[in-house]
């Protein structure tokens, strides 16, 4: 028996950029385009017709956000719901989807948790280490399969050895203290970046104290013209959870969470293709106590593990761009409440981007396939359309605009997505 739920997203956007050429001298600086990898097909941002928003390092610095949670709150279409300060416990939503329907990635590695999407943001890297954030909104995130029904956020960390060494100490009200240190080194074949941060406070009200520790190391190396990257990250949080869960009257709750990620990835580029293999291990731990000073009343301890291998491949030809990939993983949970469980997961995706009408029209059909050893198979097909054109003088006349103003681009985007097709 097949069950099909169909969603159609239609978006018409008009981008009008204006310039007064009679009073200003225009200067053009050519910059290297950002190549997005959150879409699984490596393309420059200017060639994408999907709903993608990119915050680069300068945007992050200008935002003034003290952490990634505060930064994500500034992005339209993203809803962050915090229970504690400094992002101690927060949930990620995109376009009305739940925290279990939104995927978070670090350097292209999926960070979903086998227990619950409440732990999605437990492994956010410090904001000082982020090069850019790519936000993919809507059904186009289907290529990631599970946990990406309404969108995905890919955090790209900085290249090792590209910055300066730093040491900072801060203090504030409610006995808040923060220490963070970043050390980098760079050699002929690559570089290494290490980071440590410690943030603590007694809390602004009863039982809202917290301790947050982060340990981060990243290495970028190149051997035989093949760049590869090592990533190791551990985050440890302890916090009073006054009213976080249950009911507002539950003032004595307490929680400790741990998140860790170890990954090794490489990139092999030729004139017509890009091959990206990676291996990773993601571990999560959550200990919850209903009454902080009396754990015997109610205590939960969950430990989750996900170990996997993934390969992405992009091929560029006269027919367009083809992207295929495979992600195979073993996921397990060990819990004093839920017991011990494990499953094997396989995700396969394929899509092709056709360019027609002198590159004015792009059509991208795609399919993601998920297989779970305990749930069977699931298919997520979809198709994306994009049209871009430069407005001409006739169109300007229709708008009745002054001749010194020139509209730059008009775009049309449509996405069709069957959300669930199950056999």
BASERO-285585 format. One record per residue (C-alpha): x, y, z; residue in one letter; residue number from 0. Coordinates in steps of 0.2 Angstrom, whole numbers, plus 5000, padded with zeros to 4 digits. Example, Ala and Ser with C-alpha at 12.3 -4.5 7.8 and 13.67 -1.06 7.14 Angstrom:
BEGIN
FIRO      x      y      z   pake   rodo
FIRO   5062   4978   5039      a      0
FIRO   5068   4995   5036      s      1
//
This chain:
BEGIN
FIRO      x      y      z   pake   rodo
FIRO   5000   5000   5000      x      0
FIRO   5007   5017   4995      x      1
FIRO   5004   5033   5005      x      2
FIRO   5008   5049   4996      x      3
FIRO   5007   5067   5003      x      4
FIRO   5011   5080   4990      x      5
FIRO   5017   5098   4993      x      6
FIRO   5020   5111   4980      x      7
FIRO   5030   5127   4984      x      8
FIRO   5029   5141   4972      x      9
FIRO   5039   5157   4974      x     10
FIRO   5040   5172   4963      x     11
FIRO   5054   5184   4967      x     12
FIRO   5059   5200   4959      x     13
FIRO   5076   5207   4963      x     14
FIRO   5078   5225   4958      x     15
FIRO   5095   5234   4961      x     16
FIRO   5097   5252   4956      x     17
FIRO   5111   5263   4953      x     18
FIRO   5113   5281   4948      x     19
FIRO   5126   5282   4935      x     20
FIRO   5126   5300   4932      x     21
FIRO   5132   5305   4950      x     22
FIRO   5143   5291   4956      x     23
FIRO   5158   5283   4949      x     24
FIRO   5156   5264   4949      x     25
FIRO   5170   5253   4954      x     26
FIRO   5171   5234   4951      x     27
FIRO   5181   5222   4962      x     28
FIRO   5181   5204   4957      x     29
FIRO   5180   5192   4971      x     30
FIRO   5181   5173   4971      x     31
FIRO   5163   5165   4972      x     32
FIRO   5158   5155   4986      x     33
FIRO   5156   5137   4981      x     34
FIRO   5141   5129   4991      x     35
FIRO   5142   5111   4997      x     36
FIRO   5126   5111   5007      x     37
FIRO   5117   5106   4991      x     38
FIRO   5127   5091   4987      x     39
FIRO   5131   5098   4970      x     40
FIRO   5146   5110   4971      x     41
FIRO   5140   5126   4962      x     42
FIRO   5143   5144   4965      x     43
FIRO   5130   5154   4974      x     44
FIRO   5126   5164   4959      x     45
FIRO   5121   5149   4949      x     46
FIRO   5108   5142   4962      x     47
FIRO   5090   5145   4960      x     48
FIRO   5085   5136   4976      x     49
FIRO   5081   5146   4992      x     50
FIRO   5099   5147   4999      x     51
FIRO   5105   5160   5011      x     52
FIRO   5124   5162   5015      x     53
FIRO   5131   5171   5030      x     54
FIRO   5150   5174   5027      x     55
FIRO   5163   5178   5040      x     56
FIRO   5160   5197   5038      x     57
FIRO   5141   5195   5040      x     58
FIRO   5144   5185   5056      x     59
FIRO   5156   5198   5063      x     60
FIRO   5144   5212   5059      x     61
FIRO   5129   5203   5067      x     62
FIRO   5137   5206   5085      x     63
FIRO   5130   5189   5090      x     64
FIRO   5139   5181   5105      x     65
FIRO   5135   5163   5099      x     66
FIRO   5128   5153   5085      x     67
FIRO   5111   5152   5092      x     68
FIRO   5109   5171   5093      x     69
FIRO   5116   5172   5075      x     70
FIRO   5103   5159   5068      x     71
FIRO   5089   5169   5077      x     72
FIRO   5093   5184   5065      x     73
FIRO   5090   5173   5049      x     74
FIRO   5073   5175   5041      x     75
FIRO   5063   5158   5040      x     76
FIRO   5073   5151   5055      x     77
FIRO   5064   5150   5072      x     78
FIRO   5075   5146   5087      x     79
FIRO   5067   5143   5104      x     80
FIRO   5078   5144   5119      x     81
FIRO   5075   5138   5136      x     82
FIRO   5092   5144   5143      x     83
FIRO   5104   5158   5141      x     84
FIRO   5120   5156   5130      x     85
FIRO   5111   5143   5119      x     86
FIRO   5112   5131   5133      x     87
FIRO   5096   5122   5127      x     88
FIRO   5088   5127   5111      x     89
FIRO   5078   5120   5097      x     90
FIRO   5080   5123   5078      x     91
FIRO   5065   5126   5066      x     92
FIRO   5064   5131   5048      x     93
FIRO   5048   5137   5040      x     94
FIRO   5036   5129   5053      x     95
FIRO   5044   5112   5053      x     96
FIRO   5048   5104   5070      x     97
FIRO   5066   5101   5077      x     98
FIRO   5065   5083   5071      x     99
FIRO   5062   5089   5053      x    100
FIRO   5077   5101   5052      x    101
FIRO   5094   5095   5049      x    102
FIRO   5111   5103   5056      x    103
FIRO   5128   5099   5048      x    104
FIRO   5145   5104   5051      x    105
FIRO   5157   5104   5036      x    106
FIRO   5144   5093   5027      x    107
FIRO   5142   5080   5041      x    108
FIRO   5125   5077   5047      x    109
FIRO   5122   5079   5066      x    110
FIRO   5105   5071   5069      x    111
FIRO   5103   5062   5086      x    112
FIRO   5095   5045   5088      x    113
FIRO   5086   5050   5104      x    114
FIRO   5078   5067   5099      x    115
FIRO   5080   5082   5089      x    116
FIRO   5081   5092   5105      x    117
FIRO   5100   5088   5104      x    118
FIRO   5102   5095   5087      x    119
FIRO   5111   5111   5093      x    120
FIRO   5121   5103   5107      x    121
FIRO   5136   5102   5096      x    122
FIRO   5137   5120   5089      x    123
FIRO   5155   5126   5086      x    124
FIRO   5160   5142   5094      x    125
FIRO   5156   5157   5083      x    126
FIRO   5174   5162   5081      x    127
FIRO   5178   5146   5072      x    128
FIRO   5164   5148   5058      x    129
FIRO   5169   5153   5040      x    130
FIRO   5151   5154   5034      x    131
FIRO   5134   5147   5037      x    132
FIRO   5123   5140   5022      x    133
FIRO   5105   5139   5025      x    134
FIRO   5095   5128   5013      x    135
FIRO   5076   5131   5015      x    136
FIRO   5061   5121   5009      x    137
FIRO   5059   5105   5000      x    138
FIRO   5076   5106   4990      x    139
FIRO   5084   5099   5006      x    140
FIRO   5076   5082   5002      x    141
FIRO   5093   5076   4995      x    142
FIRO   5098   5074   5014      x    143
FIRO   5083   5062   5017      x    144
FIRO   5078   5060   5035      x    145
FIRO   5078   5075   5047      x    146
FIRO   5078   5087   5032      x    147
FIRO   5060   5089   5027      x    148
FIRO   5059   5108   5029      x    149
FIRO   5077   5113   5028      x    150
FIRO   5095   5111   5032      x    151
FIRO   5109   5122   5040      x    152
FIRO   5127   5118   5035      x    153
FIRO   5140   5126   5046      x    154
FIRO   5157   5128   5037      x    155
FIRO   5172   5130   5049      x    156
FIRO   5187   5140   5046      x    157
FIRO   5202   5133   5037      x    158
FIRO   5216   5128   5049      x    159
FIRO   5231   5140   5050      x    160
FIRO   5221   5154   5041      x    161
FIRO   5219   5166   5056      x    162
FIRO   5228   5173   5071      x    163
FIRO   5231   5165   5089      x    164
FIRO   5219   5172   5101      x    165
FIRO   5216   5173   5120      x    166
FIRO   5201   5181   5128      x    167
FIRO   5194   5183   5146      x    168
FIRO   5177   5190   5149      x    169
FIRO   5167   5193   5165      x    170
FIRO   5149   5199   5168      x    171
FIRO   5134   5199   5180      x    172
FIRO   5128   5184   5189      x    173
FIRO   5146   5178   5191      x    174
FIRO   5148   5175   5173      x    175
FIRO   5165   5171   5167      x    176
FIRO   5172   5166   5150      x    177
FIRO   5189   5160   5144      x    178
FIRO   5193   5156   5126      x    179
FIRO   5209   5152   5117      x    180
FIRO   5213   5148   5099      x    181
FIRO   5230   5142   5093      x    182
FIRO   5234   5140   5075      x    183
FIRO   5249   5134   5065      x    184
FIRO   5253   5132   5046      x    185
FIRO   5266   5123   5037      x    186
FIRO   5271   5118   5019      x    187
FIRO   5258   5104   5018      x    188
FIRO   5244   5111   5029      x    189
FIRO   5239   5118   5045      x    190
FIRO   5231   5114   5062      x    191
FIRO   5218   5124   5072      x    192
FIRO   5215   5121   5091      x    193
FIRO   5202   5129   5102      x    194
FIRO   5196   5129   5120      x    195
FIRO   5182   5139   5128      x    196
FIRO   5175   5138   5146      x    197
FIRO   5159   5148   5150      x    198
FIRO   5150   5148   5167      x    199
FIRO   5138   5158   5177      x    200
FIRO   5127   5156   5193      x    201
FIRO   5112   5160   5183      x    202
FIRO   5100   5175   5183      x    203
FIRO   5087   5165   5194      x    204
FIRO   5086   5150   5205      x    205
FIRO   5093   5134   5197      x    206
FIRO   5099   5142   5180      x    207
FIRO   5117   5140   5183      x    208
FIRO   5128   5133   5169      x    209
FIRO   5145   5127   5163      x    210
FIRO   5149   5125   5145      x    211
FIRO   5166   5118   5139      x    212
FIRO   5171   5116   5121      x    213
FIRO   5186   5107   5114      x    214
FIRO   5189   5109   5095      x    215
FIRO   5204   5103   5084      x    216
FIRO   5204   5104   5065      x    217
FIRO   5218   5100   5053      x    218
FIRO   5219   5104   5034      x    219
FIRO   5232   5095   5024      x    220
FIRO   5236   5091   5006      x    221
FIRO   5246   5076   5000      x    222
FIRO   5248   5072   4981      x    223
FIRO   5237   5086   4977      x    224
FIRO   5222   5078   4987      x    225
FIRO   5216   5090   5001      x    226
FIRO   5210   5081   5016      x    227
FIRO   5203   5087   5033      x    228
FIRO   5203   5080   5051      x    229
FIRO   5190   5087   5063      x    230
FIRO   5188   5083   5081      x    231
FIRO   5175   5092   5092      x    232
FIRO   5169   5089   5110      x    233
FIRO   5156   5099   5119      x    234
FIRO   5151   5097   5137      x    235
FIRO   5136   5106   5146      x    236
FIRO   5130   5106   5164      x    237
FIRO   5115   5117   5168      x    238
FIRO   5101   5119   5180      x    239
FIRO   5084   5117   5170      x    240
FIRO   5072   5127   5181      x    241
FIRO   5055   5126   5171      x    242
FIRO   5063   5119   5155      x    243
FIRO   5053   5104   5154      x    244
FIRO   5038   5096   5162      x    245
FIRO   5029   5111   5169      x    246
FIRO   5034   5129   5175      x    247
FIRO   5032   5122   5193      x    248
FIRO   5047   5109   5190      x    249
FIRO   5060   5121   5197      x    250
FIRO   5073   5108   5202      x    251
FIRO   5077   5100   5186      x    252
FIRO   5095   5097   5180      x    253
FIRO   5103   5091   5164      x    254
FIRO   5120   5087   5158      x    255
FIRO   5124   5084   5139      x    256
FIRO   5139   5079   5129      x    257
FIRO   5142   5079   5111      x    258
FIRO   5157   5074   5101      x    259
FIRO   5161   5072   5083      x    260
FIRO   5176   5064   5074      x    261
FIRO   5178   5065   5055      x    262
FIRO   5190   5063   5041      x    263
FIRO   5186   5069   5024      x    264
FIRO   5195   5072   5007      x    265
FIRO   5192   5080   4990      x    266
FIRO   5198   5074   4973      x    267
FIRO   5195   5086   4959      x    268
FIRO   5197   5083   4940      x    269
FIRO   5193   5094   4926      x    270
FIRO   5175   5087   4925      x    271
FIRO   5171   5079   4942      x    272
FIRO   5173   5081   4961      x    273
FIRO   5174   5066   4972      x    274
FIRO   5172   5068   4991      x    275
FIRO   5173   5053   5003      x    276
FIRO   5171   5055   5022      x    277
FIRO   5171   5044   5037      x    278
FIRO   5163   5050   5054      x    279
FIRO   5158   5046   5071      x    280
FIRO   5145   5056   5081      x    281
FIRO   5142   5053   5100      x    282
FIRO   5129   5061   5111      x    283
FIRO   5125   5059   5130      x    284
FIRO   5111   5066   5139      x    285
FIRO   5108   5064   5158      x    286
FIRO   5092   5072   5165      x    287
FIRO   5087   5073   5184      x    288
FIRO   5069   5079   5189      x    289
FIRO   5075   5084   5206      x    290
FIRO   5093   5090   5206      x    291
FIRO   5097   5085   5224      x    292
FIRO   5088   5069   5224      x    293
FIRO   5092   5059   5207      x    294
FIRO   5083   5043   5214      x    295
FIRO   5066   5051   5211      x    296
FIRO   5068   5051   5192      x    297
FIRO   5084   5050   5182      x    298
FIRO   5086   5047   5163      x    299
FIRO   5103   5043   5155      x    300
FIRO   5104   5041   5136      x    301
FIRO   5120   5038   5126      x    302
FIRO   5118   5038   5107      x    303
FIRO   5131   5034   5093      x    304
FIRO   5132   5036   5075      x    305
FIRO   5146   5029   5064      x    306
FIRO   5146   5031   5045      x    307
FIRO   5154   5032   5028      x    308
FIRO   5148   5044   5015      x    309
FIRO   5153   5048   4997      x    310
FIRO   5147   5062   4986      x    311
FIRO   5151   5064   4968      x    312
FIRO   5148   5078   4955      x    313
FIRO   5150   5076   4937      x    314
FIRO   5150   5091   4925      x    315
FIRO   5146   5088   4906      x    316
FIRO   5138   5095   4891      x    317
FIRO   5121   5089   4898      x    318
FIRO   5123   5098   4914      x    319
FIRO   5128   5094   4932      x    320
FIRO   5125   5077   4940      x    321
FIRO   5126   5073   4958      x    322
FIRO   5125   5056   4967      x    323
FIRO   5130   5051   4984      x    324
FIRO   5129   5037   4997      x    325
FIRO   5128   5038   5016      x    326
FIRO   5129   5022   5026      x    327
FIRO   5128   5022   5045      x    328
FIRO   5125   5012   5060      x    329
FIRO   5115   5021   5074      x    330
FIRO   5113   5015   5092      x    331
FIRO   5105   5021   5108      x    332
FIRO   5109   5014   5126      x    333
FIRO   5096   5020   5139      x    334
FIRO   5091   5016   5157      x    335
FIRO   5074   5020   5152      x    336
FIRO   5072   5016   5133      x    337
FIRO   5084   5001   5133      x    338
FIRO   5097   4996   5120      x    339
FIRO   5093   4998   5101      x    340
FIRO   5102   4999   5085      x    341
FIRO   5099   5001   5067      x    342
FIRO   5108   5002   5050      x    343
FIRO   5103   5017   5039      x    344
FIRO   5107   5019   5020      x    345
FIRO   5104   5035   5011      x    346
FIRO   5106   5037   4992      x    347
FIRO   5103   5052   4982      x    348
FIRO   5104   5057   4964      x    349
FIRO   5100   5073   4955      x    350
FIRO   5104   5081   4938      x    351
FIRO   5103   5100   4934      x    352
FIRO   5098   5104   4916      x    353
FIRO   5102   5121   4909      x    354
FIRO   5091   5126   4894      x    355
FIRO   5087   5142   4884      x    356
FIRO   5104   5149   4885      x    357
FIRO   5106   5145   4903      x    358
FIRO   5090   5155   4908      x    359
FIRO   5081   5140   4913      x    360
FIRO   5087   5126   4925      x    361
FIRO   5077   5110   4929      x    362
FIRO   5084   5099   4943      x    363
FIRO   5075   5082   4946      x    364
FIRO   5081   5072   4960      x    365
FIRO   5077   5057   4971      x    366
FIRO   5083   5052   4989      x    367
FIRO   5081   5035   4995      x    368
FIRO   5082   5029   5013      x    369
FIRO   5083   5012   5020      x    370
FIRO   5081   5007   5039      x    371
FIRO   5083   4990   5045      x    372
FIRO   5068   4992   5056      x    373
FIRO   5057   5003   5046      x    374
FIRO   5060   4998   5028      x    375
FIRO   5062   5009   5013      x    376
FIRO   5057   5027   5010      x    377
FIRO   5058   5037   4994      x    378
FIRO   5059   5057   4993      x    379
FIRO   5057   5062   4974      x    380
FIRO   5056   5080   4969      x    381
FIRO   5060   5093   4955      x    382
FIRO   5066   5111   4956      x    383
FIRO   5064   5124   4942      x    384
FIRO   5073   5141   4940      x    385
FIRO   5071   5155   4928      x    386
FIRO   5082   5170   4927      x    387
FIRO   5083   5184   4915      x    388
FIRO   5090   5202   4913      x    389
FIRO   5076   5215   4912      x    390
FIRO   5076   5225   4896      x    391
FIRO   5071   5243   4892      x    392
FIRO   5054   5238   4887      x    393
FIRO   5051   5230   4904      x    394
FIRO   5058   5246   4912      x    395
FIRO   5045   5256   4903      x    396
FIRO   5032   5245   4910      x    397
FIRO   5038   5249   4927      x    398
FIRO   5038   5268   4923      x    399
FIRO   5055   5270   4931      x    400
FIRO   5068   5284   4928      x    401
FIRO   5080   5280   4914      x    402
FIRO   5095   5281   4926      x    403
FIRO   5089   5266   4936      x    404
FIRO   5092   5249   4929      x    405
FIRO   5083   5233   4936      x    406
FIRO   5096   5219   4937      x    407
FIRO   5088   5202   4939      x    408
FIRO   5071   5194   4939      x    409
FIRO   5070   5176   4945      x    410
FIRO   5056   5163   4946      x    411
FIRO   5058   5148   4957      x    412
FIRO   5046   5133   4960      x    413
FIRO   5049   5117   4969      x    414
FIRO   5038   5101   4969      x    415
FIRO   5040   5088   4983      x    416
FIRO   5031   5072   4988      x    417
FIRO   5035   5072   5006      x    418
FIRO   5031   5054   5010      x    419
FIRO   5031   5039   4998      x    420
FIRO   5032   5023   5007      x    421
FIRO   5030   5005   5002      x    422
//
